[in-house]
Amino acid sequence: MKVATAVIHAGVCGFVTRVRAASDDDFVRLEIGSNCEKVRAFAEELAQAGPLNALDEITLGHESVLLTTAARHCRGCCAACVAADGAFKAMQVAAGLALPAPVRIELTAEG
């Protein structure tokens, strides 16, 4: 079994999401925990969908089960929450469709 983990610090909100993605093949089971109620609701709905077919998820892109489920729950100022993208990357790594590597976003403002 291949397992990938991600710890996602969402930003100024201070919320942290932890993802465990486990796969024996192209199907990945995600366990998502967060101190954000919106991410928890996303995780609960996603868990009901069962294991995700990683190849289908990648092919569907922004119309994937994972990302459309996240979009239903992470609205308003949370529409750009990086928790869903982190979960998507963990899914890819667990399925052997991506290599694990750090992801980083640095935000600055001027004026």
C-alpha positions, 0 to 999 in steps of 0.5 A: 500500500502506498501512502502519502500525507500532506499538512496544509497551512491555509494561510491567514485564517490559521486553519491546518488540514491534514490529509492521508491518502492511501492506495493499493492501485489507482483507487485512493482513499482519503482521510482528511482532518481539519480545524476548519468547519468548511474543510471538515464538511468537504471531507465528510461529503468526500468520504461518502463518495468512497475511494477515488479513481485517481486517473479519472480525477486527473482527467476530469481536472476542475470537474473532478469529484474531489475539486467539485466537492471542495467547491461546494463547501469552500465558497466566498473568501474560501474559494481559493483555499489550498486545502483541496489542492493539497488533497488532490496532490496527496491523491496523485502521490498515493496513486503513483501518478506524481512524485512527492515534492514541497509546494509553496505559495508566497504572498506579498502585497505592495502599496 
